[in-house]
Amino acid sequence: MNWRRARRIGSSLLGRRLAVRLSEPFYCWRAQRQTVRRLQSLPQRGLLVNLGCGYRPLAGWVNVDAARGFADVVCDVRVGLPFREASCRAILSEHLIEHLTREEGIRLVNECYRVLEPGGVLRISTPDAEKFLRAYATDDPFLFSPAFPEPIETPLDRINLMMRAHGHHLWAYDEASLGRLLQQAGFEQIVRQAYDLSLSADLAGTDHPDREFESLYLEARKSGGRENLAHSVGGDPS
């Protein structure tokens, strides 16, 4: 009897909620075992890592998330990254850092610096707090954009959703604050980027199109390697 059939039988006998609760330890154990095997099989250099992949894994990348499902590696990035020092060529962190406390965000950026190879690039996107606050101060209709998944009644509702997201967002960033975080971690070349443009050919074209209208994109290159390469690749600069 395979596990899928056993799960169906268990659900019918115990009820779905109880069956899920009782089977959770097994699925956590299985995800942990698969993660260990995946990490052991990775090359020592040149990794492409997608942090907080959610439901959007990238082909050819090591997709990391705290939740099972689409992740290759299941781990809690708040406590560190399970990769060797200088093993990663590029790291993508798309709308993840705002879900961490400031201290956790600092720890994550420091970990990204540790695991990046010399010349490696970290790309972070997050809601652009400056854009939201300027829109609030100038009555910009951006805050009422239909591109947002949740409608609002007042402009301050949008500010609250950006900063809090019903408890899921824990810290907001603008270019200055995020850039300072990257600088303090040791990154020397820090560049604000446009949608889908990147210092790295690996990272060009990886942005989620649904988040472009609200996002701040910052990239940071670890010193060494090709740190003097300043132009962007990918996308359409026009």
Buried (B, 14 or more C-beta within 10 A) or exposed (E): EEEEEEBEEBBEEBEEEEBBEEBEEEEEEEBEEBBEEBBEEBEEEEBBBBBBBBEBBBEEBBBBBEEBEBBBBBBEBBEBBBBBEBBBBBBBBBBBBBBBEBEBBBBBBBBBBBBBBEBBBBBBBBBBBBBBBEBBEEEBEBBBEEEBEEEBEEBEBBBBBBBEBEEEBBBBBBBEBBBEBBEEBBBEBBBEBBBBBBBBEBBBEBBEEEBBEBBBBBBBBBEEBBBEBEEBBBBEEE
